[in-house]
Amino acid sequence: MDGVIRFEHVTKRWADGTTAVDDLSFEVAEGEIVTLVGPSGCGKTTTMKMVNRLEEPTSGRILLDGEDIAHIDPVALRRRIGYVIQQVGLFPHRTVLDNTATVPHLLGWPRKKARARAAELLELVGLDPAVHGDRYPDQLSGGQRQRVGVARALAADPPVLLMDEPFGAVDPVVREHLQNEFLRLQSQVRKTVLFVTHDIEEAVRLGDRIAVYGQGRIEQFDAPAAVLGTPATPYVADFVGADRGLKRLSVTPIERGDLESPPVVHLDDPLSAAAERLARDGAHWAVVLDDADRLHGWVAADTIAHAGGAGTVRDRARRMDAWLPLGAPLKQAFSTMLQHDAGWIAVLDGERDDHFLGVLTPASLHEALRRSIGADAAGSERADVNLRTVSKR
């Protein structure tokens, strides 16, 4: 239960009577990233600030690991929770290493232990402490300062991390890189994360679940694929956008059932045998594997015919650079097809020495997306969805 956050009928009203958050109830599970997304002024940042008591709820209660936070000293509570904001808030007169060690120092850690922990965290977020540790914040780029902010929030190893538009102040290229690094980091540290953003694409990319805010209320709380595939209300459909089908590609993984099985030949097979295989299957090309069934490339039927059947597949095979591991998002598959101008991409088993599994084509990619949307609509597993029963939208 370490790190579980629970909201129970929480309402926040300002002194002028305005309701910022209205009867909010939801839970963030241990090790989960929940993204709060919505337009400015919808209450998502207020929701976050109530978790570390920068704002107090008007009614209801918030529990951390089953304990009502209203009964916890605010300073002690905040030292148990990492907090990352858009402008980072680093101390300009302190070095990067000392900034990162701020909370361990406040907790009374010995200086040597605190600085060792800070150095460890800087390395974890991709900053060499030997290079960056003695620099000051104004000597860093915006992206580097954001990394220091994340490292500082993690320094005392808090179970909970609050992140308020942490990557909003950097350019799109740096932002994407920071998002990638954050997901890599989360795979190692597994914190319980409440992440505020106004960007639906960021929410979809980072969140295990998404809370889509209307005005002070959650309109839908669900997995990213479900929010994009089956919006709960017209408001959610409008917010996620008319291109939600394209966005859905980024959260739908390639699965074994999505793959097609083309003819397969091996590098040392005689071309005559390869020609027979292609003729038997009525195929124009075959995937070429090495003797360990790893992808080498492909060979075309007309290339074999031109060779007159003499030699081996190795002599005529072409390299294939369009490939992805099983589980990669369909968006990446679509991008790879476009990048390589490929009519198909190979899919490999990253857990079995890149063993070849099959290929994904534009048609099978489309079917995979339809099957995913149909599964959410029917409340079933993708493998159980018969596409003939899924209405086209």
ABEGO torsion letter per residue (X at the ends): XBGBBBBBGBBBBBAAGBBABBGBBBBBBBGBBBBBBEBBGAGAAAAAAAAAGABBBABEBBBBGGBBAAABBAAAAAAABBBBBAAGGBBAABBAAAAAAAAAAAAGBBAAAAAAAAAAAAAAAGBBAAAAAABBAAABBAAAAAAAAAAAAAAAGBABBBBBGAAAABBAAAAAAAAAAAAAAAAAAGBBBBBBBABAAAAAAABABBBBBBBGBBABBBBAAAAAABBABAAAAAAAEAAAAAAAAAABBBBAAABBBBBBBBAABBAAAAAAAAAAAGBABBBBBBAAGBBAEBBBAAAAAAAGGBEBAAAABBBBABBBBBGBBAAAAAAAAAAAGBABBBBBBAABGGBBAEBBBAAAAAAAAAAAAAAAAAGBBAAABBAAABBBX
